[in-house]
Amino acid sequence: MTPQPLPRVVNLELTNRCDMGCVFCDHAAMRGTMRMGDMPPERLDAIVDQLLDALAGRRLPEIGMVGLGEPMLNRHLETHLASLARIAPHCDRVTFNSNLVHLDDARARLMLGSVATACTFSVNAPDREHYRRIMGRDLFERVLANLTGFLEVRRRLRPDFPVGVQIMEQQGGEVQKLTARIPADLCEGVSFFVRRLYSKPALVDHVAHSDTPDVRPFDVTEARYPCYELYSKVYIDIDGNLYPCTIGNDCHRAGSGLHIGNVDETPVGALFNGAALAAARARAEADALPFPECAACNIWALTPNNFERTPEGRWTLRPDHRRAFGL
């Protein structure tokens, strides 16, 4: 029997703790409506077991430590890393994201000594003033010091460890301005890139009350095609709730239509191949919204058009589909 398809990326929210006030993030508005904390270690172990069973000798392209919270605030971080070590040999990539605020020397050594194979840092601004306005706290110099410190530890321990540093699209020249503050030898092999802001509830609300150009979502010019995240990703929050995309996990949570189910009750593979996502994909392939919450989202335009039209006029996934870009 042919094994069921699996997501190309499994993103795990190992903590939803965060002490920032980013204008583009819904965390502040959601703190009073959800349990704040970390994923219990036994839940992560169960998820790892589910994935190992579902792989059936295949490989998982990517497992990521990313969600609504800041991974470096995870009180079970070392235990969680030990759990991920069980599935890491079956993954092409084990990644983590961080805003760097709490990524001190000890955590840098911990992460570089773990099964992680790549990371992305959300610096998001090239200077102190833009950082304060976008991130809600005056911590740019601390972030810059932690970034430099991480790159120094990387040079000593794992010089080939892939690092991405993202900056929000603003007025141009952001990468040059940021890299001018970092020793050139530490920047070797590091990907500094500008990310376009995509629509999410907090950002839409902020733009409605502000003329600040730093936090405006990009305008979509492409004709809508199906969102590749429906076919390639899942996000699992600290309580085991599974969503098909970052918008579900970061903005809407378990009370929304983007809540597909809970891995404590139904395994990851069964949810990914279940009726709820199958129906959402069918709607997208017929030029309808997969979920009502998709109406205000433009993240689909930041992923490749991995679809082509059938003679009947429906979208179908191309066999050579590619992972997302531009995020």
Residue frames as qw, qx, qy, qz and C-alpha x, y, z in Angstrom:
[[0.000, 0.888, 0.460, 0.000, 0.00, 0.00, 0.00],
 [0.387, 0.510, -0.025, 0.768, 1.31, 3.45, -0.95],
 [0.312, -0.413, -0.505, 0.690, 1.86, 5.62, 2.14],
 [0.086, 0.905, 0.417, 0.000, -0.33, 8.69, 2.41],
 [0.380, 0.643, -0.070, 0.662, 1.19, 12.06, 1.47],
 [0.529, -0.587, -0.351, 0.502, 2.78, 14.03, 4.26],
 [0.067, 0.995, 0.024, -0.074, 3.44, 17.77, 4.62],
 [0.682, 0.496, -0.217, 0.492, 6.79, 18.99, 3.37],
 [0.139, 0.409, -0.435, 0.790, 7.14, 21.20, 6.45],
 [0.571, -0.606, -0.554, 0.010, 5.95, 20.49, 10.01],
 [0.104, 0.540, -0.285, 0.785, 6.22, 23.63, 12.14],
 [0.588, -0.442, -0.643, 0.212, 6.07, 23.14, 15.90],
 [0.182, -0.759, 0.113, -0.615, 5.10, 25.89, 18.30],
 [0.643, -0.093, -0.658, 0.381, 7.11, 24.66, 21.28],
 [0.206, -0.449, -0.480, 0.725, 6.25, 27.83, 23.20],
 [0.141, 0.767, 0.438, 0.447, 3.89, 30.74, 22.69],
 [0.427, -0.739, -0.170, 0.493, 5.73, 32.96, 25.17],
 [0.475, 0.450, 0.162, 0.739, 6.83, 36.32, 23.78],
 [0.292, -0.699, -0.339, 0.558, 7.54, 39.67, 25.43],
 [0.226, -0.023, 0.337, 0.914, 7.70, 41.82, 22.30],
 [0.303, 0.630, 0.457, -0.550, 5.08, 44.24, 20.93],
 [0.236, -0.044, 0.635, 0.734, 5.50, 43.93, 17.17],
 [0.405, 0.347, 0.105, -0.839, 2.90, 45.98, 15.30],
 [0.550, 0.245, -0.591, -0.537, 2.44, 43.23, 12.70],
 [0.299, 0.017, -0.944, 0.139, 1.80, 40.42, 15.24],
 [0.582, -0.482, -0.337, -0.561, -1.46, 39.36, 16.91],
 [0.540, -0.062, -0.730, 0.414, 0.25, 38.04, 20.05],
 [0.015, -0.064, 0.417, -0.906, -0.70, 41.01, 22.24],
 [0.577, -0.096, -0.116, -0.802, -4.38, 40.73, 21.33],
 [0.797, -0.046, -0.552, -0.239, -4.42, 36.96, 21.89],
 [0.225, 0.295, -0.763, 0.530, -2.68, 36.76, 25.27],
 [0.409, -0.090, 0.513, -0.749, -5.96, 36.92, 27.13],
 [0.813, 0.175, -0.048, -0.554, -7.71, 34.31, 24.99],
 [0.861, 0.243, -0.447, 0.003, -5.27, 31.38, 24.99],
 [0.837, -0.513, 0.040, 0.188, -3.17, 29.35, 27.39],
 [0.248, 0.863, -0.424, 0.119, 0.29, 30.84, 27.64],
 [0.713, -0.495, 0.497, 0.000, 3.17, 28.42, 28.09],
 [0.061, 0.508, -0.802, -0.307, 5.17, 25.64, 26.49],
 [0.814, 0.090, -0.443, -0.365, 4.29, 22.41, 24.73],
 [0.768, -0.463, 0.410, -0.166, 4.42, 19.55, 27.29],
 [0.037, -0.537, 0.807, 0.243, 7.40, 17.28, 26.51],
 [0.469, 0.109, 0.873, -0.072, 5.14, 14.22, 26.36],
 [0.579, 0.694, 0.277, -0.325, 3.06, 15.86, 23.61],
 [0.275, 0.763, -0.500, -0.304, 6.15, 16.52, 21.50],
 [0.266, -0.288, 0.918, 0.063, 7.28, 12.92, 22.02],
 [0.578, 0.391, 0.684, -0.212, 3.87, 11.74, 20.81],
 [0.488, 0.799, -0.051, -0.346, 4.09, 13.99, 17.72],
 [0.042, 0.626, -0.746, -0.226, 7.55, 12.62, 16.94],
 [0.432, -0.006, 0.900, -0.056, 6.21, 9.06, 17.26],
 [0.597, 0.614, 0.410, -0.314, 3.32, 9.89, 14.91],
 [0.370, 0.809, -0.326, -0.319, 5.66, 11.33, 12.30],
 [0.142, -0.456, 0.869, 0.130, 8.09, 8.41, 12.52],
 [0.537, 0.227, 0.800, -0.142, 5.21, 5.96, 12.03],
 [0.551, 0.735, 0.249, -0.307, 3.80, 7.92, 9.09],
 [0.093, 0.745, -0.529, -0.395, 7.14, 8.34, 7.32],
 [0.936, 0.148, 0.309, -0.081, 7.35, 4.59, 6.63],
 [0.772, -0.031, 0.343, 0.534, 10.93, 4.84, 5.46],
 [0.363, 0.776, 0.219, 0.467, 10.51, 8.21, 3.74],
 [0.420, -0.090, -0.250, 0.868, 12.17, 11.47, 4.69],
 [0.042, -0.888, -0.422, 0.178, 10.56, 14.62, 6.04],
 [0.488, 0.624, 0.046, 0.608, 11.90, 17.66, 4.16],
 [0.126, 0.436, -0.321, 0.831, 11.70, 20.01, 7.14],
 [0.493, -0.658, -0.559, 0.107, 10.68, 20.24, 10.76],
 [0.208, 0.543, -0.111, 0.806, 10.75, 23.72, 12.25],
 [0.353, -0.487, -0.580, 0.549, 10.73, 25.23, 15.72],
 [0.003, -0.088, -0.138, -0.986, 8.52, 28.20, 14.96],
 [0.150, -0.619, -0.768, -0.066, 5.12, 29.49, 16.00],
 [0.134, -0.896, -0.252, -0.340, 3.44, 32.36, 17.78],
 [0.585, -0.796, 0.069, 0.136, 6.10, 32.49, 20.51],
 [0.224, 0.813, -0.531, 0.079, 9.85, 33.07, 20.74],
 [0.911, 0.025, -0.409, 0.044, 11.62, 29.67, 20.90],
 [0.428, 0.343, -0.561, 0.620, 14.38, 30.94, 23.19],
 [0.396, -0.374, 0.352, -0.761, 11.77, 31.52, 25.94],
 [0.850, -0.095, -0.439, -0.276, 10.84, 27.82, 25.91],
 [0.476, -0.628, 0.519, -0.331, 11.39, 26.43, 29.42],
 [0.900, -0.059, 0.432, -0.023, 11.64, 22.89, 28.02],
 [0.467, 0.772, -0.346, -0.256, 14.05, 23.81, 25.23],
 [0.029, -0.515, 0.856, 0.035, 16.77, 21.26, 26.05],
 [0.535, 0.094, 0.807, -0.232, 14.20, 18.48, 26.58],
 [0.659, 0.638, 0.198, -0.344, 12.46, 19.38, 23.34],
 [0.312, 0.728, -0.566, -0.229, 15.75, 19.35, 21.45],
 [0.263, -0.280, 0.921, -0.058, 16.43, 15.86, 22.79],
 [0.644, 0.373, 0.599, -0.295, 13.02, 14.73, 21.50],
 [0.564, 0.759, -0.104, -0.309, 13.68, 16.21, 18.06],
 [0.069, -0.598, 0.779, 0.175, 16.98, 14.33, 17.97],
 [0.590, 0.069, 0.799, -0.094, 14.93, 11.15, 17.50],
 [0.633, 0.649, 0.417, -0.071, 13.43, 12.33, 14.22],
 [0.029, 0.850, -0.314, -0.422, 16.32, 14.49, 12.99],
 [0.348, -0.285, 0.798, 0.400, 18.04, 11.57, 11.16],
 [0.380, 0.456, 0.786, 0.172, 14.88, 11.28, 9.05],
 [0.172, 0.920, 0.252, -0.246, 14.69, 15.00, 8.19],
 [0.625, 0.504, 0.098, 0.588, 16.50, 17.01, 5.55],
 [0.122, 0.498, -0.187, 0.838, 16.29, 20.17, 7.68],
 [0.456, -0.631, -0.571, 0.259, 15.67, 20.94, 11.34],
 [0.229, 0.500, 0.046, 0.834, 15.23, 24.69, 11.65],
 [0.281, -0.657, -0.547, 0.436, 14.47, 27.34, 14.22],
 [0.139, 0.731, 0.186, 0.642, 13.44, 30.98, 14.11],
 [0.486, -0.533, -0.413, 0.557, 14.30, 33.60, 16.70],
 [0.098, 0.957, 0.143, 0.233, 14.01, 37.34, 17.27],
 [0.613, 0.368, -0.362, 0.598, 17.45, 37.18, 18.99],
 [0.308, -0.771, 0.129, -0.542, 16.36, 39.12, 22.08],
 [0.746, -0.530, 0.345, -0.208, 17.09, 36.15, 24.37],
 [0.942, 0.267, -0.097, 0.176, 19.62, 34.32, 22.20],
 [0.278, -0.873, 0.400, 0.001, 22.62, 34.89, 24.46],
 [0.197, 0.592, -0.779, -0.062, 25.94, 33.05, 24.35],
 [0.394, -0.123, 0.873, -0.259, 24.67, 30.02, 26.30],
 [0.704, 0.441, 0.432, -0.351, 21.64, 29.57, 24.03],
 [0.486, 0.717, -0.407, -0.291, 23.80, 30.11, 20.95],
 [0.001, 0.434, -0.901, 0.024, 26.02, 27.25, 22.05],
 [0.548, 0.123, 0.748, -0.354, 22.97, 25.12, 22.88],
 [0.699, 0.583, 0.165, -0.380, 21.37, 25.61, 19.47],
 [0.434, 0.698, -0.542, -0.176, 24.59, 25.18, 17.51],
 [0.089, -0.345, 0.924, -0.142, 25.32, 22.02, 19.49],
 [0.647, 0.194, 0.567, -0.473, 21.86, 20.59, 18.78],
 [0.533, 0.248, 0.757, 0.285, 20.30, 18.76, 15.83],
 [0.318, 0.851, 0.171, -0.381, 19.29, 22.10, 14.25],
 [0.685, 0.143, 0.442, 0.561, 20.60, 22.44, 10.72],
 [0.205, 0.411, 0.266, 0.848, 19.60, 26.05, 9.89],
 [0.134, -0.622, -0.552, 0.540, 18.00, 29.13, 11.42],
 [0.156, 0.638, 0.330, 0.678, 16.29, 32.38, 10.49],
 [0.283, -0.372, -0.432, 0.771, 16.60, 35.51, 12.63],
 [0.069, 0.813, 0.496, 0.297, 13.84, 38.12, 12.56],
 [0.355, -0.209, -0.157, 0.897, 15.79, 41.34, 13.02],
 [0.162, 0.741, 0.650, 0.048, 13.18, 43.12, 10.88],
 [0.066, 0.995, 0.073, -0.018, 14.79, 46.58, 10.92],
 [0.731, 0.409, -0.164, 0.520, 18.18, 48.01, 9.95],
 [0.202, 0.397, -0.338, 0.829, 18.48, 50.57, 12.74],
 [0.100, -0.180, -0.741, 0.639, 17.31, 51.47, 16.23],
 [0.339, 0.202, 0.145, -0.907, 14.50, 53.86, 15.30],
 [0.615, 0.086, -0.536, -0.572, 12.87, 51.56, 12.75],
 [0.404, -0.044, -0.896, 0.180, 13.24, 48.64, 15.16],
 [0.070, 0.171, 0.610, -0.770, 11.48, 50.49, 17.98],
 [0.492, 0.209, -0.049, -0.844, 8.59, 51.47, 15.73],
 [0.651, 0.134, -0.625, -0.410, 8.15, 48.03, 14.18],
 [0.553, -0.023, -0.811, 0.189, 8.97, 45.73, 17.10],
 [0.518, -0.721, -0.311, -0.339, 7.48, 47.80, 19.90],
 [0.713, -0.657, 0.006, 0.246, 10.56, 47.80, 22.14],
 [0.203, 0.912, -0.356, 0.036, 13.88, 49.66, 22.11],
 [0.819, -0.370, 0.431, 0.085, 16.10, 46.56, 21.91],
 [0.732, 0.666, -0.145, 0.001, 17.92, 46.97, 18.61],
 [0.119, 0.751, -0.623, 0.186, 21.41, 47.25, 20.12],
 [0.612, -0.300, 0.688, -0.251, 20.84, 44.14, 22.24],
 [0.879, 0.366, 0.274, -0.135, 19.60, 42.23, 19.18],
 [0.537, 0.773, -0.332, 0.064, 22.57, 43.37, 17.14],
 [0.181, -0.637, 0.717, -0.218, 24.97, 42.26, 19.90],
 [0.752, -0.068, 0.618, -0.220, 23.28, 38.85, 20.13],
 [0.816, 0.570, 0.036, -0.084, 23.39, 38.43, 16.35],
 [0.310, 0.772, -0.535, 0.144, 27.10, 39.25, 16.31],
 [0.428, -0.466, 0.725, -0.272, 27.69, 36.92, 19.26],
 [0.878, 0.168, 0.403, -0.195, 25.83, 34.05, 17.58],
 [0.721, 0.673, -0.164, 0.018, 27.84, 34.50, 14.39],
 [0.024, 0.722, -0.661, 0.204, 31.07, 34.44, 16.40],
 [0.642, -0.219, 0.695, -0.238, 30.06, 31.17, 18.09],
 [0.857, 0.454, 0.179, -0.165, 28.98, 29.83, 14.69],
 [0.446, 0.773, -0.450, 0.027, 32.41, 30.62, 13.22],
 [0.169, -0.544, 0.789, -0.231, 34.07, 28.57, 15.96],
 [0.571, -0.047, 0.764, -0.297, 31.65, 25.65, 16.23],
 [0.579, 0.410, 0.696, 0.114, 29.78, 25.26, 12.92],
 [0.071, -0.456, 0.239, 0.855, 31.05, 27.70, 10.29],
 [0.086, -0.073, -0.751, -0.651, 28.88, 26.15, 7.56],
 [0.077, 0.493, 0.792, -0.350, 25.65, 26.41, 9.59],
 [0.103, 0.484, 0.489, 0.719, 23.11, 28.21, 7.35],
 [0.101, -0.519, -0.473, 0.704, 21.81, 31.47, 8.80],
 [0.126, 0.603, 0.489, 0.618, 19.15, 33.74, 7.33],
 [0.146, -0.382, -0.379, 0.830, 18.56, 37.27, 8.64],
 [0.136, 0.639, 0.638, 0.408, 15.29, 38.85, 7.58],
 [0.063, -0.273, -0.169, 0.945, 14.48, 42.55, 7.46],
 [0.350, 0.676, 0.610, -0.219, 11.04, 43.93, 6.70],
 [0.397, 0.447, 0.412, 0.688, 10.68, 45.72, 3.36],
 [0.140, -0.762, -0.302, 0.555, 10.80, 49.48, 3.91],
 [0.263, 0.904, -0.025, -0.337, 12.45, 52.21, 1.86],
 [0.797, 0.542, -0.177, 0.198, 15.38, 50.31, 0.34],
 [0.315, 0.653, -0.521, 0.450, 19.00, 49.80, 1.38],
 [0.742, -0.573, 0.131, -0.323, 18.03, 47.89, 4.53],
 [0.971, -0.042, -0.069, 0.224, 20.52, 45.05, 4.06],
 [0.547, 0.501, -0.207, 0.638, 23.47, 47.36, 3.44],
 [0.256, -0.719, 0.200, -0.614, 22.59, 49.47, 6.47],
 [0.863, -0.456, 0.114, -0.184, 22.40, 46.45, 8.80],
 [0.936, 0.094, -0.063, 0.334, 25.49, 44.63, 7.52],
 [0.306, 0.716, -0.245, 0.578, 27.53, 47.80, 7.95],
 [0.486, -0.679, 0.311, -0.453, 27.13, 47.25, 11.71],
 [0.946, -0.214, 0.240, -0.031, 28.47, 43.67, 11.65],
 [0.297, -0.595, 0.641, 0.383, 32.09, 42.58, 11.06],
 [0.611, 0.478, -0.391, -0.495, 32.39, 41.57, 7.41],
 [0.226, 0.302, -0.926, -0.018, 34.07, 38.24, 8.17],
 [0.305, 0.126, 0.817, -0.472, 31.09, 37.19, 10.30],
 [0.596, 0.453, 0.113, -0.654, 28.70, 37.89, 7.42],
 [0.243, 0.373, -0.805, -0.391, 30.31, 35.31, 5.16],
 [0.210, -0.117, -0.964, -0.118, 27.79, 32.63, 4.26],
 [0.123, 0.440, 0.656, -0.601, 24.92, 34.48, 5.95],
 [0.099, 0.473, 0.648, 0.589, 21.82, 35.27, 3.87],
 [0.051, 0.397, 0.342, -0.850, 20.51, 38.76, 4.62],
 [0.048, 0.357, 0.742, 0.565, 17.17, 39.22, 2.88],
 [0.279, 0.031, 0.146, -0.949, 14.24, 41.61, 2.73],
 [0.056, 0.341, 0.938, -0.015, 10.81, 40.13, 3.43],
 [0.254, -0.327, -0.328, -0.849, 7.58, 41.58, 2.15],
 [0.268, 0.034, 0.662, -0.700, 4.91, 42.06, 4.81],
 [0.236, -0.272, -0.821, -0.444, 1.84, 39.95, 4.23],
 [0.450, -0.432, -0.076, -0.778, -1.66, 40.73, 5.45],
 [0.414, -0.253, -0.834, 0.263, -2.71, 39.56, 8.90],
 [0.265, -0.804, -0.518, -0.122, -5.34, 40.96, 11.29],
 [0.467, -0.681, -0.135, 0.548, -2.98, 42.97, 13.51],
 [0.364, -0.117, 0.356, 0.853, -1.26, 44.53, 10.51],
 [0.013, 0.557, 0.605, 0.569, -4.50, 45.40, 8.76],
 [0.353, -0.832, -0.418, 0.092, -5.77, 47.03, 11.95],
 [0.483, -0.519, 0.034, 0.704, -2.52, 48.94, 12.44],
 [0.279, 0.142, 0.465, 0.828, -2.51, 50.28, 8.89],
 [0.101, -0.723, -0.599, -0.329, -6.09, 51.47, 9.32],
 [0.382, -0.896, -0.204, 0.104, -4.94, 53.76, 12.15],
 [0.513, -0.607, 0.279, 0.539, -1.47, 54.76, 10.99],
 [0.548, 0.820, -0.111, -0.119, 0.33, 56.45, 8.13],
 [0.409, -0.634, 0.626, 0.197, 3.60, 54.69, 8.97],
 [0.708, 0.498, -0.383, -0.324, 4.89, 53.16, 5.72],
 [0.006, 0.487, -0.866, 0.115, 7.11, 50.66, 7.56],
 [0.318, 0.034, 0.899, -0.298, 4.25, 48.30, 8.35],
 [0.638, 0.387, -0.009, -0.665, 2.10, 48.21, 5.24],
 [0.741, 0.070, 0.663, 0.088, 1.30, 44.88, 3.57],
 [0.130, -0.237, 0.612, 0.743, 2.30, 44.56, -0.05],
 [0.623, 0.398, 0.049, -0.672, -0.24, 45.00, -2.84],
 [0.616, 0.059, 0.772, 0.142, -1.14, 41.83, -4.71],
 [0.326, 0.519, -0.353, -0.707, -0.93, 42.13, -8.49],
 [0.077, 0.110, -0.953, -0.272, -1.23, 38.43, -9.41],
 [0.709, -0.177, -0.304, -0.611, -4.54, 36.74, -10.15],
 [0.590, -0.424, 0.570, -0.383, -5.36, 34.46, -7.22],
 [0.683, 0.197, -0.690, -0.137, -4.23, 30.85, -7.45],
 [0.833, -0.462, -0.297, -0.067, -4.43, 28.15, -4.72],
 [0.261, -0.823, 0.450, -0.227, -2.30, 28.67, -1.63],
 [0.657, 0.333, -0.671, 0.086, 0.55, 26.17, -1.60],
 [0.161, -0.375, 0.708, -0.577, 0.59, 26.08, 2.20],
 [0.817, -0.041, 0.175, -0.548, -2.57, 23.96, 2.07],
 [0.935, 0.278, -0.213, -0.063, -0.55, 21.27, 0.31],
 [0.627, 0.471, -0.457, 0.420, 2.82, 21.60, 1.96],
 [0.110, 0.362, -0.568, 0.731, 2.70, 22.70, 5.61],
 [0.564, -0.645, -0.495, -0.145, 1.14, 22.17, 8.99],
 [0.023, 0.514, -0.451, 0.729, 1.54, 24.19, 12.17],
 [0.652, -0.425, -0.626, 0.031, 0.98, 22.57, 15.56],
 [0.167, -0.754, 0.201, -0.603, 0.50, 24.78, 18.62],
 [0.016, -0.402, 0.777, -0.484, 1.47, 24.09, 22.22],
 [0.629, -0.021, 0.522, -0.575, -1.91, 22.41, 22.90],
 [0.421, 0.023, 0.883, 0.206, -1.66, 20.07, 19.91],
 [0.510, 0.703, 0.348, -0.353, -4.05, 22.02, 17.66],
 [0.516, -0.024, 0.580, 0.630, -3.14, 21.75, 13.99],
 [0.333, 0.799, 0.119, -0.485, -3.51, 24.47, 11.36],
 [0.809, 0.416, 0.301, 0.287, -2.64, 24.46, 7.64],
 [0.445, 0.652, 0.032, 0.613, -0.77, 27.75, 7.62],
 [0.364, 0.018, -0.385, 0.848, 0.98, 30.47, 9.57],
 [0.293, -0.346, -0.092, -0.886, -2.17, 32.64, 9.56],
 [0.747, -0.400, -0.457, -0.269, -4.12, 29.93, 11.34],
 [0.729, -0.229, -0.450, 0.462, -1.45, 29.43, 13.95],
 [0.360, 0.008, -0.202, 0.911, -0.39, 33.05, 14.45],
 [0.179, -0.152, -0.088, -0.968, -3.71, 34.86, 14.11],
 [0.631, -0.227, -0.306, -0.676, -6.87, 32.78, 14.46],
 [0.142, -0.280, 0.860, -0.403, -6.10, 29.71, 16.59],
 [0.063, 0.126, 0.989, -0.048, -8.51, 26.99, 17.73],
 [0.321, 0.519, 0.538, -0.581, -11.72, 29.02, 17.51],
 [0.330, 0.567, -0.301, -0.692, -11.44, 29.45, 13.74],
 [0.902, 0.357, 0.053, -0.239, -12.19, 27.44, 10.63],
 [0.465, 0.671, -0.571, 0.091, -8.45, 27.09, 10.14],
 [0.426, -0.407, 0.747, -0.309, -8.36, 24.75, 13.14],
 [0.598, 0.224, -0.670, -0.379, -8.16, 21.32, 11.48],
 [0.881, -0.307, -0.343, -0.107, -8.04, 19.13, 14.60],
 [0.395, -0.769, 0.463, -0.196, -5.88, 18.09, 17.53],
 [0.531, 0.432, -0.729, 0.004, -2.97, 15.65, 17.33],
 [0.281, -0.235, 0.799, -0.478, -3.85, 14.22, 20.75],
 [0.704, 0.246, 0.466, -0.476, -6.98, 12.80, 19.11],
 [0.827, 0.537, 0.166, -0.007, -5.97, 12.31, 15.46],
 [0.702, -0.255, 0.284, 0.601, -2.41, 11.76, 14.14],
 [0.021, -0.628, 0.237, 0.741, -0.69, 14.45, 12.09],
 [0.072, -0.101, 0.802, 0.585, -0.79, 12.42, 8.87],
 [0.077, 0.523, 0.848, 0.046, -4.50, 11.68, 9.20],
 [0.043, 0.793, 0.290, -0.534, -5.31, 15.37, 9.75],
 [0.049, -0.503, 0.458, 0.731, -3.19, 16.39, 6.75],
 [0.093, -0.007, -0.851, -0.516, -5.04, 13.86, 4.58],
 [0.133, 0.398, 0.813, -0.403, -8.43, 14.28, 6.25],
 [0.210, 0.687, 0.662, 0.213, -11.77, 15.57, 5.05],
 [0.103, -0.898, -0.196, 0.381, -11.37, 19.16, 6.31],
 [0.208, -0.596, 0.438, 0.640, -8.20, 19.92, 4.33],
 [0.328, 0.190, 0.807, 0.453, -9.41, 17.91, 1.33],
 [0.157, 0.807, 0.569, 0.003, -12.52, 20.08, 1.17],
 [0.137, -0.860, 0.059, 0.489, -10.45, 23.27, 1.54],
 [0.309, -0.308, 0.648, 0.625, -8.16, 22.22, -1.31],
 [0.291, 0.465, 0.781, 0.299, -11.16, 21.40, -3.48],
 [0.065, 0.912, 0.334, -0.228, -12.60, 24.87, -2.88],
 [0.213, -0.716, 0.332, 0.576, -9.25, 26.49, -3.77],
 [0.342, -0.057, 0.776, 0.527, -8.98, 24.42, -6.95],
 [0.187, 0.653, 0.695, 0.236, -12.42, 25.70, -7.98],
 [0.188, 0.425, 0.059, 0.884, -11.38, 29.36, -7.47],
 [0.507, -0.753, -0.267, -0.323, -13.20, 29.69, -4.14],
 [0.142, -0.704, 0.530, -0.451, -11.73, 30.65, -0.76],
 [0.511, 0.056, -0.844, 0.155, -10.41, 27.60, 1.11],
 [0.333, -0.500, -0.664, 0.445, -11.58, 29.11, 4.43],
 [0.008, -0.935, -0.319, -0.153, -13.42, 32.38, 5.22],
 [0.486, -0.774, 0.100, 0.392, -10.31, 33.59, 7.08],
 [0.640, 0.033, 0.424, 0.640, -8.39, 33.50, 3.78],
 [0.292, 0.858, 0.385, 0.172, -10.22, 36.54, 2.41],
 [0.100, -0.987, 0.118, 0.035, -7.87, 39.14, 3.92],
 [0.685, -0.464, 0.449, 0.337, -4.67, 37.10, 3.54],
 [0.576, 0.764, -0.230, -0.177, -2.20, 37.59, 0.71],
 [0.468, -0.562, 0.671, 0.125, 0.44, 35.07, 1.77],
 [0.826, 0.303, 0.473, 0.053, -0.57, 32.83, -1.12],
 [0.514, 0.854, -0.038, 0.072, 1.06, 35.38, -3.47],
 [0.157, -0.809, 0.566, -0.020, 4.41, 34.93, -1.73],
 [0.664, -0.162, 0.726, 0.081, 4.55, 31.27, -2.73],
 [0.006, 0.221, -0.712, -0.667, 5.19, 29.99, -6.25],
 [0.751, 0.217, 0.008, -0.624, 2.23, 29.23, -8.47],
 [0.215, -0.276, 0.935, 0.066, 2.62, 25.49, -8.25],
 [0.541, 0.390, 0.684, -0.295, -0.65, 24.88, -10.10],
 [0.050, 0.128, -0.609, -0.781, -1.91, 24.59, -13.65],
 [0.625, 0.193, 0.151, -0.741, -5.38, 24.57, -15.18],
 [0.439, 0.112, 0.886, 0.102, -7.04, 21.32, -16.24],
 [0.015, -0.217, -0.650, -0.728, -9.13, 21.23, -19.44],
 [0.262, -0.660, -0.700, -0.076, -12.18, 21.47, -17.15],
 [0.008, -0.777, -0.012, -0.629, -10.89, 24.78, -15.77],
 [0.724, -0.688, -0.044, -0.014, -9.86, 23.60, -12.30],
 [0.039, 0.796, -0.585, 0.148, -6.46, 24.07, -10.71],
 [0.983, -0.123, -0.121, 0.056, -4.28, 21.01, -10.22],
 [0.474, -0.772, 0.373, 0.200, -0.95, 20.70, -8.40],
 [0.588, 0.665, -0.457, -0.064, 2.03, 20.39, -10.70],
 [0.959, -0.144, -0.185, 0.159, 4.26, 17.36, -10.12],
 [0.629, 0.231, -0.223, 0.708, 7.36, 19.58, -9.87],
 [0.279, -0.904, -0.204, -0.251, 5.97, 21.88, -7.16],
 [0.473, 0.357, -0.389, 0.706, 8.46, 24.04, -5.27],
 [0.404, -0.537, -0.560, 0.485, 8.59, 25.28, -1.70],
 [0.001, -0.957, -0.287, 0.051, 7.64, 28.80, -0.77],
 [0.553, 0.169, -0.021, 0.816, 9.84, 31.79, -1.50],
 [0.032, 0.555, 0.123, 0.822, 9.91, 35.40, -0.46],
 [0.588, -0.704, -0.372, -0.143, 8.68, 34.91, 3.09]]
